[in-house]
């Protein structure tokens, strides 16, 4: 009997993700836990030596509380690990940072993007050579460019062609690790309400409107199906690290012109790699195209109107929202409610490259899937892997000395480190991946239903998602806009 697996017969190799590293400082305890336990232990010892058993009893509320917040889990985290999130949220609420209203009578500085929160400092730079718009972040010291790409339906390709395209995409990602100048790569795949312009244009160019019954039926179907349908849009953003590229920028003319020249070199390299992966590069986004993306992210219903009127809403100075109200687990913008989910755990078993199909092909929901890749230079990746391997071996030796049972998770993580070392030696790049899903709806009730649907689709894709809290505004900018923002 032939026991050859399906992937071997069809030449489509499965892949396995490395586990999310949850490194502890001592005996499986994180730094916040160790601080809390140290405070409790210090309080207990001082009370015991100064007042004996009576002091221990009187100080029990303090040391018992520190032990409780260090050990009791809540929502997937220990209570002590929630303190920074809650504290920052309370501070933002106290200082009025949860509400944003555009000041109509006070124009923004020329060249800045009309975005709320910490994205308000972003500036636009028009590159005269390529015609593309570049977004400069003066705080993170990055310069970002966005390219629109199109591609055939991956699930409809035969396994051999799928494997070839996967290999090409892997080479494209690996190329971003070699120069050491790319800070972040963001791939955004979003669904938008279709205005029907594409169907109408196709009918005008290919149809025969001869007033026959068939032509009238086609025209009626196009008029009804167009506005109700959805379309997908994909962009890839690359962010240049200005600090890591300081030497190249100085030799290229200094300032923003020098930085733009260095980024153009990375843009040309990425374009070549994408075409080698059989991805059609539509073009690097201009200022008017980026303005439409930003406007529709905060105001989805206006998408159809902007597609019909190609001269309206094309200015970055007015592309941001008019109002934003952030709550603990969602935000409300001009005409929609939004929530952001974090892909907290990728598939632990072997999966085929199209495992995200349930998420990508989810219908009836306006959502954006953003994959953030953080390239790591080869020398830095080798040092990180050696350090992780040393820590894992030291932890295993320490557990053996105290008689603690070996943890299967630690064994699996050690295997992941060895596999990454083999991949790095073979010439592959090391990238840290972060997945975010932004979900938009017209009301809070519809948003909860849409989030539940996306969570179910993520389960079908063998992924675990968690709804972010206390940071929805910043997470929405990172998930719904192609600006390479971090959370």
C-alpha positions in Angstrom: 0.0 0.0 0.0 1.3 3.4 -0.9 1.5 5.7 2.2 2.9 8.7 0.3 1.4 11.9 1.8 -0.8 14.1 -0.3 1.6 17.1 -0.3 4.4 14.9 -1.6 2.3 13.6 -4.5 1.0 17.1 -5.4 4.4 18.8 -4.8 2.8 21.2 -2.3 4.9 21.3 0.9 3.2 22.1 4.2 4.8 24.7 6.6 4.9 25.1 10.3 5.1 28.3 12.2 7.5 28.8 15.1 5.8 29.2 18.5 5.5 32.6 20.0 8.3 33.0 22.4 7.2 33.6 26.0 10.6 33.8 27.6 10.6 34.0 31.4 13.3 35.4 33.7 13.4 32.7 36.4 11.4 29.5 36.9 8.8 30.5 34.3 8.2 33.9 35.9 8.2 37.1 33.9 9.9 40.3 35.1 6.6 41.9 36.3 5.8 38.8 38.3 9.3 38.7 39.8 9.0 42.3 40.9 5.6 41.8 42.5 6.7 38.6 44.3 9.9 40.3 45.5 7.9 43.1 47.0 5.6 40.6 48.7 8.5 38.5 50.0 10.4 41.6 51.2 7.3 42.8 53.1 6.8 39.4 54.7 10.5 39.1 55.8 10.6 42.6 57.2 7.4 42.1 59.1 8.5 38.8 60.5 11.8 40.1 61.8 10.5 43.4 63.2 7.1 42.3 64.7 7.0 38.5 64.6 3.8 36.7 63.9 1.7 39.9 64.7 3.6 41.9 62.0 3.0 39.1 59.5 -0.7 39.2 60.2 -1.0 43.0 60.0 1.0 43.1 56.7 -0.9 40.2 55.2 -3.1 42.4 53.0 0.0 43.8 51.3 2.0 40.7 50.7 -1.1 38.6 49.9 -2.2 41.2 47.3 1.2 41.2 45.6 1.3 37.4 45.4 -2.3 37.4 44.1 -1.7 39.9 41.3 1.5 38.1 40.3 0.0 34.6 40.1 -3.8 35.0 39.2 -4.5 35.0 35.4 -7.0 37.3 33.9 -7.9 37.3 30.2 -4.8 35.3 29.2 -2.4 37.5 31.2 -1.4 37.7 34.9 -3.0 40.6 36.7 0.3 42.3 37.2 0.9 42.3 33.4 -2.4 44.3 33.0 -1.1 47.2 35.1 0.8 49.0 32.3 -2.2 48.7 29.9 -4.7 49.9 32.5 -2.5 52.7 33.7 -1.9 54.0 30.2 -5.6 53.8 29.4 -6.5 55.7 32.6 -3.9 58.4 31.8 -5.2 58.8 28.3 -8.8 59.0 29.6 -7.8 61.6 32.2 -6.0 63.8 29.7 -8.8 63.6 27.1 -6.9 61.6 24.5 -9.7 59.2 23.9 -11.7 61.7 21.9 -10.6 63.4 18.6 -12.3 66.2 16.8 -10.9 67.9 13.8 -10.4 71.6 14.3 -11.9 73.0 11.1 -11.0 76.6 11.7 -7.4 75.7 12.6 -5.6 74.3 9.5 -2.9 71.6 10.1 0.7 72.3 9.2 1.5 71.9 5.5 2.7 68.5 4.7 1.3 66.6 7.7 -1.3 63.9 7.5 -4.7 64.7 9.1 -4.7 61.6 11.4 -5.5 61.3 15.1 -3.3 60.2 17.9 0.4 59.6 17.6 -0.1 59.4 13.8 -0.6 63.2 13.6 3.1 63.8 13.3 3.4 61.8 10.0 4.5 63.9 7.1 4.2 63.4 3.4 7.1 63.7 0.9 6.4 63.8 -2.8 9.2 61.9 -4.6 9.9 63.8 -7.9 11.6 60.8 -9.5 9.1 58.0 -9.0 6.0 60.2 -8.4 5.2 58.1 -5.3 4.2 59.6 -2.0 6.5 58.7 0.9 5.4 59.0 4.6 8.0 60.2 7.0 7.7 59.4 10.7 9.9 61.9 12.6 9.6 60.0 15.9 10.3 56.4 14.8 12.7 57.7 12.1 11.2 55.8 9.2 10.3 56.6 5.6 7.5 54.5 4.1 6.3 53.8 0.5 3.3 51.8 -0.5 2.8 49.7 -3.7 -0.4 48.2 -5.0 -0.3 44.7 -6.2 -2.8 42.3 -7.9 -2.6 38.5 -8.2 -4.8 35.6 -9.4 -6.9 33.6 -7.0 -4.3 31.5 -5.2 -6.8 28.7 -4.3 -7.7 28.2 -8.0 -4.1 27.4 -9.0 -2.7 23.9 -9.2 -0.5 22.7 -6.4 2.7 23.0 -8.5 2.0 26.6 -9.4 1.0 27.3 -5.8 4.4 26.0 -4.5 6.3 28.0 -7.1 4.5 31.2 -6.1 5.1 30.5 -2.4 8.8 30.0 -3.1 8.9 33.3 -5.0 7.2 35.2 -2.2 9.6 33.7 0.3 12.5 35.0 -1.8 10.9 38.4 -1.9 10.6 38.5 1.9 14.1 37.2 2.3 15.5 40.0 0.2 14.3 42.6 2.7 16.6 41.1 5.4 19.8 41.3 3.4 20.4 45.0 3.3 19.5 45.6 7.0 17.9 48.9 6.1 14.2 47.8 6.1 12.5 48.4 9.4 9.1 46.8 8.6 7.1 45.3 5.7 3.4 45.4 5.8 1.0 43.4 3.6 -2.6 44.6 3.8 -5.5 42.7 2.2 -8.9 44.5 2.6 -12.4 44.2 1.4 -14.3 47.2 0.2 -17.9 47.8 -0.9 -17.8 47.8 -4.7 -19.6 50.7 -6.4 -20.1 48.6 -9.6 -17.8 50.8 -11.6 -15.7 47.8 -12.6 -18.7 45.8 -13.8 -20.1 48.8 -15.8 -16.8 49.4 -17.4 -16.4 45.8 -18.4 -19.9 45.8 -19.9 -19.2 49.0 -21.9 -16.0 47.5 -23.4 -17.0 43.9 -23.9 -20.8 43.8 -23.9 -23.3 44.3 -26.7 -26.0 46.6 -25.6 -28.4 46.1 -28.5 -31.6 46.5 -26.5 -32.3 42.8 -26.7 -33.8 40.8 -23.9 -30.4 39.3 -23.0 -28.7 42.7 -23.0 -31.4 44.2 -20.8 -31.1 41.3 -18.4 -27.3 41.7 -18.1 -27.7 45.4 -17.6 -30.3 44.9 -14.8 -28.1 42.3 -13.1 -25.1 44.6 -13.2 -27.0 47.6 -11.8 -28.3 45.5 -8.9 -25.2 43.3 -8.2 -22.5 46.0 -8.5 -23.2 48.1 -5.4 -23.9 44.9 -3.3 -20.7 43.1 -4.2 -17.3 43.4 -2.6 -13.8 43.8 -4.0 -10.4 43.0 -2.6 -7.4 45.3 -2.6 -3.9 44.4 -1.7 -1.0 46.7 -0.9 2.6 46.1 0.3 4.4 48.8 2.3 8.1 49.0 3.1 9.5 51.2 5.8 13.1 52.4 5.6 15.0 52.7 8.9 16.6 56.1 8.7 19.0 55.4 11.6 20.3 52.1 10.1 20.6 53.8 6.7 22.3 57.0 7.9 25.6 56.3 6.1 23.9 55.6 2.7 21.7 58.7 3.2 24.7 60.9 3.8 26.4 59.7 0.6 23.2 60.2 -1.3 22.8 63.9 -0.5 21.6 64.0 3.1 18.1 65.0 4.3 14.9 63.8 2.8 16.3 63.8 -0.7 19.0 61.4 0.3 16.6 59.2 2.2 14.2 59.1 -0.8 17.0 58.0 -3.0 17.9 55.2 -0.7 14.3 54.1 -0.4 13.9 54.2 -4.2 16.7 51.6 -4.3 14.7 49.4 -2.0 11.6 50.0 -4.0 13.3 48.9 -7.2 14.6 45.7 -5.5 11.2 44.9 -4.1 9.5 45.5 -7.4 11.9 43.0 -9.1 11.3 40.4 -6.4 7.5 40.8 -6.6 7.5 40.4 -10.4 9.7 37.3 -10.0 7.0 35.9 -7.6 4.4 36.5 -10.4 2.7 39.4 -8.5 1.5 42.2 -10.8 2.8 45.5 -9.5 0.1 48.1 -10.2 2.3 51.0 -9.2 3.6 52.9 -6.2 0.8 54.9 -4.6 0.6 58.6 -5.3 -0.7 61.1 -2.8 -4.2 61.1 -4.1 -4.4 57.2 -4.0 -3.1 57.1 -0.4 -5.7 59.8 0.5 -8.5 57.6 -0.7 -7.2 54.6 1.3 -7.0 56.7 4.5 -10.4 58.2 3.9 -12.2 54.9 3.3 -10.5 53.3 6.3 -12.2 55.7 8.6 -15.3 56.3 6.5 -16.1 53.0 4.6 -19.5 54.1 3.1 -17.9 56.9 1.1 -15.9 54.3 -1.0 -18.5 54.1 -3.8 -18.8 57.9 -4.1 -15.1 58.4 -4.3 -14.8 55.8 -7.0 -17.5 57.5 -9.1 -16.1 61.0 -8.5 -12.4 60.7 -9.3 -11.6 64.4 -8.5 -13.1 64.4 -4.9 -11.4 63.4 -1.7 -7.9 63.2 -3.1 -6.0 65.4 -0.7 -4.0 64.0 2.2 -4.6 67.3 4.1 -8.3 66.3 4.5 -8.1 62.5 4.2 -8.3 61.8 8.0 -11.4 61.4 10.1 -13.5 64.2 11.4 -14.2 62.6 14.7 -12.9 59.5 16.6 -14.2 58.2 19.9 -12.3 55.3 21.5 -13.6 52.9 24.1 -12.0 50.0 25.9 -12.5 47.4 23.1 -13.6 49.4 20.0 -13.5 52.8 18.3 -16.1 54.8 16.5 -15.1 57.0 13.6 -17.1 59.1 11.1 -19.6 56.5 10.0 -18.5 53.1 11.4 -17.5 51.1 14.4 -14.2 49.3 14.4 -12.5 46.6 16.4 -9.0 45.1 16.0 -8.1 41.5 16.6 -4.6 40.2 17.1 -3.5 36.8 15.8 -2.0 35.7 19.0 -1.1 32.2 17.9 -0.4 30.9 14.5 -1.0 27.2 13.5 1.0 24.8 15.6 0.7 21.9 13.3 1.7 21.6 9.6 -0.6 23.6 7.3 -0.6 24.3 3.6 0.2 27.8 2.3 -3.5 28.7 1.7 -4.4 28.1 5.3 -5.7 31.7 5.6 -8.4 31.1 3.0 -11.3 31.2 5.5 -10.3 34.6 6.6 -9.4 36.0 3.2 -12.6 34.8 1.6 -15.0 35.8 4.4 -17.9 37.6 2.7 -20.3 40.2 3.9 -17.8 41.8 6.3 -15.6 44.8 5.8 -12.2 43.8 7.2 -8.5 44.4 6.7 -5.9 41.7 7.3 -2.5 43.2 7.9 0.6 41.1 8.3 3.6 43.0 9.7 7.0 41.5 9.0 10.0 42.8 11.0 13.2 41.8 9.1 16.2 40.8 11.1 19.7 41.0 9.8 21.5 37.6 9.4 24.2 38.4 12.0 21.7 39.7 14.5 19.4 36.7 13.9 22.3 34.4 14.5 23.1 36.1 17.8 19.5 36.0 18.9 19.2 32.3 18.1 22.4 31.5 20.0 21.1 33.4 23.0 17.7 31.7 22.9 19.4 28.3 22.6 21.6 29.0 25.6 18.6 30.2 27.6 16.6 27.1 26.8 19.4 24.8 27.7 20.1 26.7 31.0 16.4 26.5 31.9 16.3 22.8 31.2 19.4 22.2 33.3 18.0 24.3 36.2 14.7 22.4 36.1 16.6 19.1 36.2 18.5 20.3 39.2 15.4 21.2 41.2 13.5 18.1 40.1 10.9 20.0 38.0 9.2 18.0 35.2 10.4 18.8 31.7 7.9 21.0 29.9 6.8 19.9 26.4 6.4 23.5 25.3 10.0 24.2 26.1 11.1 21.2 24.1 9.0 22.3 21.1 10.4 25.8 21.3 14.0 24.4 21.3 13.1 22.5 18.2 11.9 25.7 16.6 15.2 27.4 17.4 17.1 24.6 15.8 14.9 24.7 12.7 15.4 28.5 12.4 19.2 28.0 12.6 19.0 25.5 9.8 16.9 27.9 7.7 19.3 30.7 8.4 22.3 28.6 7.4 20.5 27.7 4.2 20.2 31.4 3.2 16.7 32.1 4.3 15.8 35.3 6.2 14.4 35.6 9.7 11.3 37.8 10.0 9.1 38.4 13.1 5.5 38.3 12.0 2.6 40.1 13.6 -1.0 39.6 12.3 -3.8 42.2 12.9 -7.4 42.0 11.7 -9.5 45.2 11.6 -13.3 44.7 11.4 -15.7 47.5 10.5 -19.5 47.7 10.8 -22.2 50.4 10.8 -23.3 49.7 14.4 -22.0 48.3 17.6 -24.3 45.3 17.4 -23.3 44.5 13.8 -19.6 44.9 14.9 -20.0 42.2 17.6 -21.6 39.8 15.1 -18.8 40.5 12.5 -16.1 40.0 15.1 -17.6 36.7 16.1 -17.7 35.6 12.4 -14.1 36.5 11.9 -13.1 34.7 15.1 -14.8 31.6 13.8 -13.0 32.0 10.5 -9.7 32.3 12.3 -10.5 29.0 14.1 -11.1 27.3 10.8 -7.7 28.7 9.7 -6.1 27.1 12.8 -5.3 30.5 14.3 -6.1 32.0 17.7 -7.2 35.6 17.8 -7.6 38.0 20.8 -9.5 41.2 20.7 -7.2 44.0 21.7 -8.3 46.3 24.6 -7.0 49.6 25.9 -5.2 50.4 22.6 -7.8 50.1 19.9 -7.0 53.5 18.3 -3.3 52.8 17.8 -4.1 49.2 16.8 -6.6 50.4 14.2 -4.0 52.7 12.6 -1.6 49.8 12.4 -4.2 47.3 11.0 -6.4 49.4 8.7 -3.9 51.8 7.1 -0.8 50.8 5.1 1.5 53.2 7.0 3.7 50.5 8.7 2.6 51.7 12.1 3.5 49.7 15.2 1.3 48.9 18.2 
